Amino acid sequence: QTQGTIFPAPNFNPIMDAQVLGGALQGISCEKDVLIDILTQRCNSQRLMIAEAYRDMYGRDLITDLKENLSHHFKEVMVGLMYPPASYDAHELWHALKGVDTEENCLIDILASRSNMEIFQMKEAYLMQYNNDLQQDIDSETSGHFRDTLMNLAQGTRMEGYADPSSAAQDAMILWEACQRKTGEHKDMLQMILCNKSYQQLWMVFQEFQNISGQDLVDAINECYDGYFQELLVAIVLCVRDKPSYFAYRLYNAIHEFGFHNKTVIRILIARSEIDLMNIRQRYKERYGKSLFHDIK
């Protein structure tokens, strides 16, 4: 059972919330605690209703007011909470692709973990918000097999719910050969299987791979490939196995390996807050012995 950390607030009154936010933002000094109390204690659909009430009341856009009154990472969190999920993904992808440097890890986190429906909605939002085609931007801003794999994921054409035990061993054999030979053709086969087969099918394929090679697929990929292509393939495998574990691992790295990489922490916490952040917290504690809460604090 996946579980988030943010739920719809009971006795919700968007007009009252909009009024309180207006007071907090219009005052001489912005009352940040008030913003935190309201925006982190309402679910996304409620926040969108607050934004509507805010516009009716003040004739102003809440996101614009947050941007004008806040700064740095606090602004990123508060503004990020105001986007619907698909728009938030689109926003993050746009900045990852169009920023000064391409942020490959952001592309990996989002495209390796989203369902077909989420990818479809995110592409729509991307087109609406930026008047650009997501796949064209990936094509022009990335390169090599990393780009091909991202392009494949961005099609959102993964099979769903279908599993064929008879072909699992065959797929595993192809993966094993791809790890042995590493030609361009083998890399194509590898990413085609990982991007297009259903999660149910891939569970069986990973098991067969272990039987054939005596090795875990993640270890095999790490040995055979390098760079962002390798990181993306590993991310897909980890997401197929258990998304909360993948995000726990990404958070741990962002907090400990990179001296607290704010952008990654913010993106994961916002994006998963109503999906599986509670599960991510559990996996984090199990794997690293400290609570996510403790490490962020």
Rosetta blueprint (number, residue, H / E / L):
1 Q L
2 T L
3 Q L
4 G L
5 T L
6 I L
7 F L
8 P L
9 A L
10 P L
11 N L
12 F L
13 N L
14 P H
15 I H
16 M H
17 D H
18 A H
19 Q H
20 V H
21 L H
22 G H
23 G H
24 A H
25 L H
26 Q H
27 G L
28 I L
29 S L
30 C L
31 E L
32 K H
33 D H
34 V H
35 L H
36 I H
37 D H
38 I H
39 L H
40 T L
41 Q L
42 R L
43 C L
44 N H
45 S H
46 Q H
47 R H
48 L H
49 M H
50 I H
51 A H
52 E H
53 A H
54 Y H
55 R H
56 D H
57 M H
58 Y H
59 G L
60 R L
61 D L
62 L H
63 I H
64 T H
65 D H
66 L H
67 K H
68 E H
69 N H
70 L L
71 S L
72 H H
73 H H
74 F H
75 K H
76 E H
77 V H
78 M H
79 V H
80 G H
81 L H
82 M L
83 Y L
84 P L
85 P H
86 A H
87 S H
88 Y H
89 D H
90 A H
91 H H
92 E H
93 L H
94 W H
95 H H
96 A H
97 L H
98 K H
99 G L
100 V L
101 D L
102 T L
103 E L
104 E H
105 N H
106 C H
107 L H
108 I H
109 D H
110 I H
111 L H
112 A H
113 S H
114 R L
115 S L
116 N H
117 M H
118 E H
119 I H
120 F H
121 Q H
122 M H
123 K H
124 E H
125 A H
126 Y H
127 L H
128 M H
129 Q H
130 Y H
131 N L
132 N L
133 D L
134 L H
135 Q H
136 Q H
137 D H
138 I H
139 D H
140 S H
141 E H
142 T L
143 S L
144 G H
145 H H
146 F H
147 R H
148 D H
149 T H
150 L H
151 M H
152 N H
153 L H
154 A H
155 Q H
156 G L
157 T L
158 R L
159 M L
160 E L
161 G L
162 Y L
163 A L
164 D L
165 P H
166 S H
167 S H
168 A H
169 A H
170 Q H
171 D H
172 A H
173 M H
174 I H
175 L H
176 W H
177 E H
178 A H
179 C H
180 Q H
181 R H
182 K L
183 T L
184 G H
185 E H
186 H H
187 K H
188 D H
189 M H
190 L H
191 Q H
192 M H
193 I H
194 L H
195 C H
196 N H
197 K L
198 S L
199 Y H
200 Q H
201 Q H
202 L H
203 W H
204 M H
205 V H
206 F H
207 Q H
208 E H
209 F H
210 Q H
211 N H
212 I H
213 S H
214 G L
215 Q L
216 D L
217 L H
218 V H
219 D H
220 A H
221 I H
222 N H
223 E H
224 C H
225 Y L
226 D L
227 G H
228 Y H
229 F H
230 Q H
231 E H
232 L H
233 L H
234 V H
235 A H
236 I H
237 V H
238 L H
239 C H
240 V H
241 R H
242 D L
243 K H
244 P H
245 S H
246 Y H
247 F H
248 A H
249 Y H
250 R H
251 L H
252 Y H
253 N H
254 A H
255 I H
256 H H
257 E H
258 F L
259 G L
260 F L
261 H L
262 N H
263 K H
264 T H
265 V H
266 I H
267 R H
268 I H
269 L H
270 I H
271 A H
272 R H
273 S L
274 E L
275 I L
276 D L
277 L H
278 M H
279 N H
280 I H
281 R H
282 Q H
283 R H
284 Y H
285 K H
286 E H
287 R H
288 Y H
289 G L
290 K L
291 S L
292 L H
293 F H
294 H H
295 D H
296 I H
297 K L
